[in-house]
Amino acid sequence: MNNDVNQARMVAEQDAETDVSKILWVVVGFFITLIGLLIAYIYQPTPPASRMVEKSHEYTMYYTEAYQAKARNIQLSYAAIGFAISCGLGLLLVIAMFAMVGSIGSMRY
C-alpha cells in the first residue's frame, strides 16, 4: 500500500504540473491582483476521471489529494508572479508620473 501511495502522489504531481496553465495564472495575478491570489488559493481543480479508471479507492484518494495540492501550489506561485509584475509596473508608473510632474513644475517659460 505504501508503494501505491508514493506512486499515486508522484504521478499526480507530474500530471498537475502538466495540466495547470501557468500563463493563465500569471494573467489572473496580473489583472485581478489580490483577488486573483485568493482565487488561486481557493480554486481546486479536479483531475480527469479517466485517470482513475481501474484504480483502487486508496490510489484515487491519494492521487486526487496530491493533484489538488500540487495544482494549488502552482496556481498560487504563478498568480503571485503575475501580481508581482503588476505591482512592479504600477510602481514604475507612479515614479514616472512623479518625475513628469516634477519636471513640469520646474519648467520656466
FIPA-179211 format. One record per residue: x, y, z of N, C-alpha, C in turn; residue number from 1; chain. Coordinates in pm, 1 decimal, always signed. Example, Ala and Ser with C-alpha at 12.3 -4.5 7.8 and 13.67 -1.06 7.14 Angstrom:
REM FIPA-179211
      n.xx      n.yy      n.zz     ca.xx     ca.yy     ca.zz      c.xx      c.yy      c.zz    k  c
   +1319.0    -569.0    +780.0   +1230.0    -450.0    +780.0   +1320.0    -330.0    +780.0    1  A
   +1285.0    -225.0    +708.0   +1367.0    -106.0    +714.0   +1290.0      +3.0    +787.0    2  A
***
This chain:
REM FIPA-179211
      n.xx      n.yy      n.zz     ca.xx     ca.yy     ca.zz      c.xx      c.yy      c.zz    k  c
     +81.5    -118.9      +0.0      +0.0      +0.0      +0.0     +86.5    +126.2      +0.0    1  A
    +196.1    +126.1     +72.8    +283.9    +242.1     +78.6    +339.4    +274.1     -60.2    2  A
    +371.5    +171.3    -137.0    +420.0    +191.9    -272.6    +310.8    +253.5    -360.1    3  A
    +185.9    +210.7    -338.4     +71.5    +267.3    -410.1     +57.1    +416.3    -379.9    4  A
     +74.3    +453.4    -254.2     +62.6    +592.3    -211.6    +171.3    +677.1    -278.0    5  A
    +293.5    +630.0    -272.4    +404.6    +704.6    -332.6    +387.7    +718.2    -483.0    6  A
    +344.0    +610.4    -547.6    +323.9    +614.4    -692.0    +210.3    +711.2    -726.6    7  A
    +102.2    +706.3    -651.2     -11.0    +795.2    -676.4     +31.3    +940.8    -662.5    8  A
    +105.6    +971.7    -559.9    +149.1   +1110.6    -539.2    +245.2   +1156.7    -648.0    9  A
    +336.9   +1071.1    -686.4    +434.1   +1108.1    -789.0    +363.8   +1133.6    -923.1   10  A
    +274.9   +1044.0    -960.5    +202.0   +1058.6   -1086.7    +111.4   +1180.9   -1081.1   11  A
     +44.8   +1202.6    -969.9     -46.1   +1316.6    -955.1     +29.1   +1449.0    -967.2   12  A
    +144.6   +1458.6    -905.4    +222.7   +1582.2    -912.4    +270.8   +1608.4   -1054.5   13  A
    +311.8   +1503.9   -1124.2    +353.8   +1520.2   -1263.6    +236.1   +1563.4   -1351.1   14  A
    +120.9   +1502.0   -1328.6      +2.7   +1537.6   -1406.3     -41.8   +1680.7   -1378.3   15  A
     -38.0   +1722.0   -1254.1     -75.5   +1858.8   -1218.8     +19.7   +1958.6   -1283.0   16  A
    +146.8   +1926.1   -1283.2    +248.0   +2012.7   -1345.6    +216.9   +2031.1   -1494.0   17  A
    +172.5   +1925.7   -1557.3    +139.7   +1930.3   -1699.5      +6.1   +1999.5   -1725.2   18  A
     -92.5   +1974.8   -1641.3    -228.7   +2022.6   -1665.4    -251.5   +2169.8   -1635.4   19  A
    -187.9   +2221.6   -1533.4    -214.9   +2359.8   -1490.2    -154.3   +2457.4   -1590.7   20  A
    -237.1   +2551.3   -1635.3    -192.9   +2654.0   -1729.5    -122.1   +2765.6   -1652.1   21  A
      +7.7   +2768.3   -1663.4     +86.6   +2865.5   -1588.7     +63.0   +3007.6   -1640.0   22  A
     +49.8   +3021.8   -1770.1     +27.2   +3154.6   -1828.1    -106.5   +3210.5   -1781.2   23  A
    -207.7   +3125.9   -1774.8    -338.5   +3170.3   -1726.6    -326.8   +3228.7   -1586.8   24  A
    -253.5   +3163.3   -1498.4    -243.8   +3210.3   -1360.3    -157.1   +3335.1   -1348.6   25  A
     -58.8   +3352.5   -1436.7     +17.2   +3478.0   -1438.3     -76.6   +3591.9   -1477.9   26  A
    -160.3   +3567.6   -1578.8    -255.9   +3669.5   -1623.7    -357.0   +3701.0   -1513.2   27  A
    -406.5   +3598.3   -1445.5    -500.7   +3619.4   -1335.0    -435.4   +3705.3   -1226.5   28  A
    -312.3   +3672.8   -1189.0    -242.6   +3750.9   -1087.3    -214.4   +3892.5   -1131.8   29  A
    -185.5   +3910.3   -1261.2    -153.0   +4042.4   -1314.0    -275.3   +4132.8   -1316.5   30  A
    -386.4   +4082.7   -1368.5    -503.3   +4167.0   -1388.7    -598.8   +4170.1   -1269.2   31  A
    -608.6   +4062.0   -1193.7    -705.1   +4058.3   -1083.8    -634.9   +4082.2    -949.7   32  A
    -506.1   +4087.4    -948.2    -419.8   +4118.8    -833.3    -454.2   +4037.3    -709.0   33  A
    -488.2   +4102.7    -597.8    -507.9   +4029.7    -471.8    -624.0   +3930.4    -478.4   34  A
    -728.8   +3966.6    -547.6    -840.3   +3872.8    -562.3    -795.7   +3752.9    -645.5   35  A
    -708.6   +3775.2    -742.6    -653.4   +3665.6    -821.7    -573.3   +3568.9    -736.1   36  A
    -499.0   +3621.9    -641.4    -425.7   +3535.5    -548.4    -521.5   +3453.3    -463.5   37  A
    -628.9   +3515.9    -420.5    -729.8   +3445.4    -341.5    -797.3   +3335.9    -424.7   38  A
    -829.5   +3367.8    -549.1    -889.2   +3268.1    -638.5    -793.2   +3150.8    -658.7   39  A
    -665.2   +3181.0    -680.0    -565.9   +3075.2    -699.5    -554.9   +2984.8    -578.1   40  A
    -574.0   +3041.1    -460.2    -566.1   +2961.6    -338.1    -691.9   +2878.1    -316.3   41  A
    -807.2   +2935.8    -346.1    -933.9   +2868.1    -317.9    -968.0   +2762.4    -423.4   42  A
    -945.3   +2793.0    -550.6    -986.8   +2703.4    -658.9    -905.6   +2573.7    -655.2   43  A
    -977.0   +2462.1    -654.9    -913.0   +2330.4    -654.1    -956.9   +2252.3    -777.7   44  A
    -871.1   +2243.1    -876.9    -909.7   +2166.6    -995.6    -917.3   +2017.3    -963.0   45  A
   -1008.4   +1950.4   -1028.2   -1018.9   +1805.9   -1008.1    -954.0   +1735.9   -1126.3   46  A
    -883.5   +1630.5   -1098.7    -819.9   +1556.7   -1208.3    -924.9   +1486.8   -1294.1   47  A
    -894.8   +1463.7   -1420.1    -989.8   +1392.7   -1506.2   -1020.5   +1253.0   -1451.0   48  A
   -1146.5   +1216.2   -1455.7   -1189.3   +1086.2   -1403.4   -1127.7    +971.0   -1481.8   49  A
   -1091.6    +995.8   -1605.3   -1033.6    +888.7   -1687.5    -901.1    +838.0   -1631.3   50  A
    -836.3    +918.2   -1551.5    -708.5    +875.1   -1492.4    -728.1    +780.3   -1374.4   51  A
    -851.3    +770.7   -1325.8    -877.6    +686.0   -1209.4    -945.5    +553.8   -1245.9   52  A
    -960.8    +528.7   -1373.6   -1027.0    +405.5   -1416.8    -943.5    +285.2   -1373.6   53  A
   -1009.5    +190.4   -1311.9    -949.4     +65.4   -1265.6    -840.2     +86.3   -1160.8   54  A
    -852.3    +192.6   -1082.9    -758.8    +217.5    -972.7    -831.9    +191.9    -841.3   55  A
    -757.0    +158.1    -740.4    -816.9    +131.9    -609.7    -868.3    +262.6    -547.3   56  A
    -953.2    +247.9    -448.9   -1007.8    +364.7    -379.0    -895.3    +443.9    -312.6   57  A
    -801.4    +374.8    -252.5    -690.0    +442.7    -185.4    -605.2    +520.2    -286.1   58  A
    -575.6    +456.4    -400.2    -496.3    +521.9    -503.3    -568.1    +649.4    -549.6   59  A
    -698.1    +637.6    -576.1    -777.1    +751.6    -622.3    -776.1    +863.8    -518.8   60  A
    -791.2    +828.5    -393.2    -793.7    +927.9    -286.1    -658.6   +1001.4    -277.1   61  A
    -549.0    +926.1    -274.6    -417.7    +989.2    -263.2    -381.2   +1067.0    -389.4   62  A
    -419.6   +1013.9    -503.8    -392.9   +1082.6    -629.9    -464.0   +1218.2    -631.7   63  A
    -592.4   +1217.8    -599.0    -670.7   +1341.0    -600.8    -615.7   +1443.7    -501.5   64  A
    -581.8   +1397.1    -382.7    -526.9   +1486.7    -280.0    -395.1   +1548.7    -325.7   65  A
    -306.4   +1467.5    -378.6    -176.1   +1517.2    -424.0    -191.5   +1608.0    -545.9   66  A
    -280.8   +1573.2    -635.8    -305.4   +1652.8    -756.2    -353.7   +1792.8    -717.2   67  A
    -451.6   +1798.8    -628.8    -506.8   +1928.2    -588.8    -404.6   +2012.4    -513.2   68  A
    -325.3   +1948.9    -428.6    -224.0   +2024.1    -352.9    -118.2   +2082.0    -447.0   69  A
     -71.4   +2001.6    -541.1     +30.7   +2048.0    -634.2     -25.8   +2155.7    -726.7   70  A
    -148.7   +2134.7    -775.5    -211.0   +2233.1    -863.8    -229.5   +2366.3    -791.7   71  A
    -273.8   +2362.0    -666.3    -290.7   +2485.3    -588.5    -157.1   +2556.5    -570.7   72  A
     -53.7   +2481.6    -543.5     +79.4   +2539.1    -526.6    +125.3   +2608.3    -655.2   73  A
    +105.8   +2542.6    -768.2    +145.0   +2600.8    -896.6     +62.1   +2726.1    -925.1   74  A
     -69.5   +2714.6    -907.7    -158.1   +2828.6    -931.9    -117.9   +2948.7    -848.0   75  A
     -95.6   +2925.0    -721.3     -61.4   +3033.7    -630.5     +74.0   +3094.8    -665.6   76  A
    +169.4   +3012.4    -700.3    +302.5   +3062.2    -736.6    +296.8   +3151.3    -860.2   77  A
    +227.7   +3105.2    -963.2    +223.6   +3182.3   -1086.7    +131.8   +3304.3   -1075.4   78  A
     +26.7   +3296.6    -996.4     -55.9   +3415.3    -971.2     +26.1   +3519.3    -894.0   79  A
    +110.6   +3473.4    -802.1    +197.3   +3565.5    -727.3    +298.5   +3632.1    -820.4   80  A
    +348.1   +3558.5    -919.5    +440.1   +3617.6   -1017.5    +368.3   +3727.1   -1095.9   81  A
    +245.7   +3698.7   -1140.8    +167.7   +3799.7   -1212.6    +138.4   +3920.8   -1126.6   82  A
    +105.7   +3897.0   -1000.3     +79.8   +4006.3    -906.8    +205.4   +4091.1    -886.5   83  A
    +320.0   +4026.3    -872.4    +446.4   +4098.7    -853.3    +479.7   +4183.7    -976.4   84  A
    +456.5   +4128.9   -1094.4    +480.6   +4205.4   -1217.2    +387.9   +4326.6   -1221.5   85  A
    +262.1   +4305.4   -1187.0    +164.2   +4414.1   -1184.9    +205.8   +4522.9   -1086.8   86  A
    +248.6   +4483.2    -967.9    +292.8   +4580.8    -866.9    +417.2   +4655.5    -914.3   87  A
    +509.9   +4584.1    -973.9    +631.9   +4647.6   -1024.2    +602.9   +4749.8   -1132.1   88  A
    +516.1   +4713.2   -1225.6    +479.8   +4808.3   -1331.2    +402.1   +4926.8   -1274.6   89  A
    +316.2   +4900.5   -1178.2    +242.6   +5010.0   -1113.8    +336.4   +5105.9   -1043.9   90  A
    +435.5   +5051.8    -975.8    +533.7   +5136.1    -907.1    +614.4   +5219.0   -1007.4   91  A
    +654.5   +5156.6   -1117.0    +726.4   +5232.2   -1220.7    +640.1   +5342.7   -1279.5   92  A
    +512.1   +5315.1   -1296.5    +420.6   +5415.8   -1348.1    +407.5   +5533.2   -1251.2   93  A
    +396.2   +5504.9   -1124.1    +386.7   +5611.3   -1023.0    +515.1   +5694.0   -1020.8   94  A
    +628.7   +5628.8   -1027.5    +756.8   +5701.4   -1029.3    +766.6   +5788.9   -1153.4   95  A
    +723.4   +5734.7   -1268.3    +727.5   +5812.9   -1392.1    +633.9   +5933.0   -1383.5   96  A
    +518.2   +5915.0   -1323.0    +425.0   +6027.0   -1308.6    +482.6   +6135.7   -1218.6   97  A
    +544.0   +6096.1   -1107.3    +606.5   +6195.7   -1019.2    +721.4   +6266.0   -1089.6   98  A
    +795.7   +6193.9   -1171.4    +905.6   +6254.9   -1245.1    +851.9   +6356.4   -1346.0   99  A
    +741.6   +6323.0   -1413.0    +683.1   +6418.1   -1508.6    +628.3   +6541.1   -1437.3  100  A
    +559.9   +6519.7   -1326.6    +505.9   +6632.7   -1250.7    +620.1   +6720.8   -1200.7  101  A
    +726.7   +6659.4   -1154.2    +842.2   +6736.7   -1106.9    +907.9   +6815.0   -1218.8  102  A
    +917.1   +6754.1   -1337.2    +981.4   +6825.1   -1447.7    +891.5   +6936.7   -1501.8  103  A
    +760.4   +6915.4   -1497.8    +668.9   +7020.6   -1542.5    +672.6   +7138.8   -1445.6  104  A
    +679.6   +7108.8   -1315.8    +682.9   +7214.8   -1214.8    +809.2   +7297.3   -1220.7  105  A
    +918.7   +7238.9   -1269.3   +1045.0   +7312.5   -1272.5   +1070.6   +7380.6   -1406.0  106  A
    +976.0   +7369.7   -1501.0    +994.2   +7434.4   -1631.4    +975.5   +7584.6   -1618.1  107  A
   +1055.6   +7658.7   -1691.3   +1044.8   +7804.8   -1690.4   +1015.8   +7850.9   -1833.0  108  A
    +926.5   +7942.7   -1842.3    +886.6   +7993.7   -1973.9    +947.9   +8125.5   -2002.8  109  A
***
